Amino acid sequence: MYISHKSNALQQVHETEWQCRRKVKGQNKSEYWTWLATITTQDDDGHDVITYPSEDFTIVECTDEDVQARLNQLGDYQAEGVYNITWSDSKVSAVTGQDMEGNDITIQTHFSGNDSDKNARLLADKWKSIRLKRSRFLAETDYLAMKDQPDMSNDMQIYRKKLRDLPQDNSDPDNITWPSRPS
């Protein structure tokens, strides 16, 4: 398996190096092959030589570990297209669980979960969900703010302002007090 990382933060994993590089660059296959042609020259013997320009990521091949099994163990550190996992060139100790007696099970691995990045991603996801819910509540009353509607009640104006102020007025996304919609 090929691993791309930037400052040891895992970016992509793929069975082939070129696919790993292509995915990091965000290119489709056609774009990748076109780009590759621009950085390919020939040596004196007529063999193609690829001279990769400076890239801000590193690609390594991992042959001494079952990458997919380890990533499955770190499933909580992954979201769609996001890895909160770090790569280490040399294997490090990592706890993967506990045995029947409650003792830690430790393995040697290149991969470890990055708790601070994972927690930041989860917190951002919670706030995103709250903003979506708030937007839905505002959209349900948008018709009242249209010009061809009679004046909006003071209670409805206060309700809509409280919805708009909701993210700024709360510091804990797990403890949101939603305003009550007036009748």
N, C-alpha and C positions, 0 to 999 in steps of 0.2 A: 504494500500500500504506500502511496505517496501522500505526504502531509505538507500542506503549505501553512506557514505561520509568519506572523509579523510581531516582532518583539516577544516571541514565544507564545503569543495568543493564537490558538488554532483558528485557521480560516476555512480550509477545505481539506477533504480527504477523498482520494480517488484511486482506483486500481492502476491508472496510467499517469505518467508525469504530465503529458501534454494536456490531458483532460483536467487535471488538477490546476495547471497553470491557466488554462482557458477559463475555468470557472472563477478563479480569483480575479482575473481581468474583466470578468463580466461579458465575455464575447460569445457569440454563437460560433458554430463551427466554421462557417464561411469567413467571418471576420478574423478568426484565429489563424486560418491558413493564409489569408491575405497578409496579415501582420507578419507571420513567420517567413513568408517569402521576402519581405523587406529587410529582414535581419539575417538572411542566409547568404553566405558567399561561398566561393569554391577555393580549395587549397591548390597547391601546385600539381597535385595528382588528379585533380578534377573531382575530388570528394566534397560533398556539401559540408560546410562548417557553419553552425549556428552561433552567432555572437549575440547572446542575450544582452540587451541594454540594461543599465542599472535598474533594478526592481526594488521596491521597498518591502519585499517579502522573501522568504526562503522556502525552498522545496527540499524535503528530505525523504529518503525511502526508509520505511520502517519494516525490517524483515525479521526482527527478533522478538516480536510480540504480536498477538492476535488483536489487531487494531479494532476490528468490528466488535469483538467480544468486550473489549475494554470500553469502547464508546457506548455499548449497550449498558454497561455498568454505570456509566456517567450520564445516563439518559436525562436525569433531572437538570443537567447543566447545558442542555441543548434546547433550542427553540427552532422554529422553521428558519433555516438559513443562518442561524446564530449559534456559535459555540462559545460557552463560557468555560473553556478548557485550555490549559496551558500545556506546552510541549517542553520537554527537557531532553537535551542531546544524550545525556547519560540517564540511566534508569534511577528513579527515586522510590523510596518506600511510600506506599499509599494504603490506607485502611479501606477495605472493600465491604466490611460488614463484621458480624460477630458470629462465633461458633455457638454450639448448644450451651456451653458453660459461661457465655458472656464475654469471652476473650476476643480481642480484636483480631480479625483476619487481615494480614498484611501481605501485599504483593510488591514486586519490583516492576515498575512501569515507567514509560515515557510520559504518560498523561496524568494530569491531576485537575480536579475541578477548581475553578476560580470563584470562591464564594462571594467576593465583593462585586464582581461583574454580574454574577447570577442574581444576587439580591437587587442590584440596581436595575437589571432588566425586568425582574418580576415587579418591582415597585413602579417602573414606567408603564408596564402592562396594566397594572391596577388603575393608574391615573388615566390611561387611555380609555379603559372601559367606563370609568366614571364620566369622562368627557363625552363619550358616545351616548351614554344614558341621558346626560344633561341635554345634549343636542336634540335627542328624541323628544324629551319633555318640552323643550322650547319649540320644536317644530309642530308639536300638537296644538300649540296656542298661537302660532304665527298668523293664522287667518284673522285673529282678533286685532292684529296690528296693521292690517291693510287699510288703505285710504278709504275704501268703500264700506267699511264697517263703522258702526257707531263708536263713540269714544270707549276706549278700554277702561274697565273699572280700576279704581285705585288698588284694590286687592290683587288684581291680575298683574298690574304693573309691578307691584312689590314682589309678587311671586316670581315673575320673569327676571327681575333684578337679582333676587336671591339665587336663582339658578345660574345666572351669568357670573355671579361672585363666588359660587360654590367652591371651585378649586382653590382660589386664593384664601378663602375663609377657613379652610380645613388643612390640617397638617397630617392627618392619619387617614389613608384611603380605606382602611378597614373599619372606620368609625364615622361614616358620613351621616349627617342629619339632613335628610332631604326635606325641602319645604313642602307643605301641603298645598295642593292645587285648590284654589277657591272655586266654589260652584258658580 
